[in-house]
Amino acid sequence: MTAQPRGRRPGSPDTRAAILEAARALFAERGFAGASVRAIASAAGVDPALVHHYFGSKDDLFIAALQIPVDPRELLAGVVARGAEGAAERLLHTFLSVWDDPELRLPLLGVARSVMDPSGARLLRDGFLPVVLLPVGAGLGIERPEVRMPLVASQVIGLILLRYVVAVEPLASMTAEDVVAIYAPTIQRYLTGPLPS
Amino acid sequence: MTAQPRGRRPGSPDTRAAILEAARALFAERGFAGASVRAIASAAGVDPALVHHYFGSKDDLFIAALQIPVDPRELLAGVVARGAEGAAERLLHTFLSVWDDPELRLPLLGVARSVMDPSGARLLRDGFLPVVLLPVGAGLGIERPEVRMPLVASQVIGLILLRYVVAVEPLASMTAEDVVAIYAPTIQRYLTGPLPS
């Protein structure tokens, strides 16, 4: 997910941390679209080339700034690779496997809670959606992914909220298989079913 | 929704406000189930009978403590009265009419944001769900409302989050009719469709 500095560079960990801190602050303040790599580099006191050296693209920097221990794009690549048929089941299994992992849940909860703040909401809207979710729709080859992926997000986020954040029974204790059986028809309809014109 | 004090009573508005403040504090601290009317009355320095005089039942006090300008039970009574067939469309129209009202949206956003906090999450789980949502399922006469109503909640809350809190397009600007056309089949399936055994 992120380019690790190769070999020993005095001060490198600090530089990397400074860039990440500046990125988090500027993304929160200006949104994903409004925070340029140049502005992030300037806030961290480094050359923009160094940002790309440490973190790759702006999308990569955004994913790193989320500080979650998995790259959702890599996880979802497996969903995309096998096409739109059955994609809902694979998508749900992928989300559940991450959220059901006790080591991953705590940092994910932090990200989930932030979406209620105006800055967190904007990052979901102008960052996570275009960087992570819309490419899934495009990769699946579905029609009108810009309409369908927000529908998918509305159900997945509501499920995550009730199962993991609010922990409502019986959702909180339900097996992943039952959750998938309940929600896959919904998600599949949003991905490939009819839409109002 | 709440019993208004009849006639002039010196100090009454203060007493009512003190009870409401104590209720909000104790519900947040102990959850709905854990905060007794007796404890709320004690915290407000009044007799429990006065709590019932001003607010009716504990359920009524809980709804008053939410400080939203509508009683969701009254709104949902119209959904329940006409039975399970077509209930999803009526439920969605009801929720959207409230959330699309600019005067109601701000206080509702406050309540919605609170569900990410541990105390707000508990109040959704042990207050809003049993006081407001489960009676809707029971009133509709559907099977296993304790399983189905959390499913309904998971989609309605996700929709509210994306349309109103995060304001993701095209959901944020979509007509209520299109939103209902998209989401009613999902909600209706959760209400009356097959469930995993």
Interface residues (C-beta under 8 A of the other chain):
Chain A: A112 R113 V115 M116 A121 L124 R125 L129 E146 V147 P150 L151 A153 S154 Q155 V156 I157 G158 L159 L161 L162 R163 V165 V166 A167 V168 E169 P170 L171 E177 D178 A181 I182 P185 T186 R189 Y190 L195 P196
Chain B: A112 R113 V115 M116 A121 L124 R125 L129 E146 V147 P150 L151 A153 S154 Q155 V156 I157 G158 L159 L161 L162 R163 V165 V166 A167 V168 E169 P170 L171 E177 D178 A181 I182 P185 T186 R189 Y190 L195 P196
